[in-house]
Amino acid sequence: MKAAVYHRYGSPDVICVTQTDQPVPKPGEVLIRVMAASLGAYDCHLLRAQPFFTRALSGWFRPKNTIPGADIAGVVAAVADDSDYAGGYKVGDAVYGCLESCGKGGLAAGGLAEYVCAKTSVLAPKSEMLSFEEAAALPMAAVTAMQAVRNAQIAPGDTVLINGASGGVGAFAVQIAKASGANVTGVCRAESMAFVRSLGADAVIDYQKTPAADGSRQYDVILDVAANLSVKEYRRALKPNGRCRVIGFSTLRHTLRYSLAGVRDGKHIRLAVTNNKNGSDLLEINRLIEAGLLKPVVDSRFTLEETADAFRRVEAGHPKGKVVIVVSLSCEG
């Protein structure tokens, strides 16, 4: 099969597209013909092995998982027991999911290939309302956003600040917070303001002109996807008894400060720990999609041969939504 492969850590320049062996599903897995995949910050961190401590799982000197790719959508091509049925799925079913825990070291891997093996527990049926490309844009980012909204206990009437509102996770966080009945203010670059408004944000801040958390307005909840605000700024911008959940990663120093912030003056700041290993959350994503409360946002599309360019878009292009790689040319339905 054809796959995007890398054998050493580094920039997107280390990726090549080549022929490799097609995987064989183990018990509890299905083989998926990948129709589309998407990229996010997770994939870029693994490509560069940054932060450094990720190597404890991904491989100290070279990657254990040589095919990147966490989020996929495709069609079940085979099952582990040579029957046509496994884990609720049969050959021909359209599915999507995040491959977290499917790679070596418990990581996500293998999605940027014509075929990948996935645990049935991380999958969900693809909604008929979505194309494969749209479905591939959902798993990690949408579930991360949903779990963060849930963790922050966002309720109707809450005022919510979402820092990094135009990216993959941020775009879903805006929509899910709105679906929860919140009043949402998004923070992004000037060129993304109209896009964030189109997602349903009640107000948008251009961080290049106006500080996102200068204390001029306070919020019940802050969701920081960009992870570039300080603990002092969080406390200044939170209402009494407000909650801040940091979703993204910037530096180890920042992460330690967020972890140690705790509760002061009733204001609760902590990292949002998310888990993409259970496909059941994707069923809730399906419900939101089919209720018209959530839509996947595709920033750009690349072919498998253009995988390196797709990584560059994620790293430097400030994408509006998700970057999708079309693996099969028949991405209809």
Secondary structure, 3 states (H helix, E strand, C coil): CEEEECCCCCCHHHCEEEECCCCCCCCCEEEEEEEEEEECHHHHHHHHCCCHHHHHHHCCCCCCCCCCCCEEEEEEEEECCCCCEECCEECCCEEEEECCCCCHHHCCCCCCECEEEEEHHHEEECCCCCCHHHHHCCHHHHHHHHHHHHHCCCCCCCEEEEECCCCHHHHHHHHHHHHCCCEEEEEECHHHHHHHHHCCCCEEEECCCCCCCCCCCCEEEEEECCCCCCHHHHHHHEEEEEEEEECCCCCHHHHHHHHHHEEECCEEEEECCCCCCCCHHHHHHHHHHHCCCCCCCEEEEEEHHHHHHHHHHHHHCCCCCEEEEECCCCCCC
